[in-house]
Amino acid sequence: MLGSEVIVMRTGSEPTTARSPLRMRLWLSLWGTAWALFGLVAFAVNGRPGWAACGVVLLIAVTDLCVVTYRMRQGSRYQPGREVPPYEPDRGDRRPRGPSG
């Protein structure tokens, strides 16, 4: 480590200043759901085999939509349970942390 190099530790304010991409994921999954549904109907009506791919994309988009709405309903105050260990900040010594270290 250089003498002039400064390592900034966590301040503990990250949960209050963090931005969540859930709202963007919500809109993207809605957009994907609409287009996949449109493609599914269009391919099925015309008898084309592409309806299966649109069905898979529709399933993925709806699943993501459900996950996003579940997490948004948990709110910003959600904290993991006792089984999740606390975050250990990086001390700058570049050694791995964990059971072996």
Buried (B, 14 or more C-beta within 10 A) or exposed (E): EEEEEEEEEEEEEEEEEEEEEBEEBBEBBBEBBEBBBEBBEEBBEEEEEEBEEBBEBBEBBBEBBEEBEEBBEEEEEEEEEEEEEEEEEEEEEEEEEEEEE
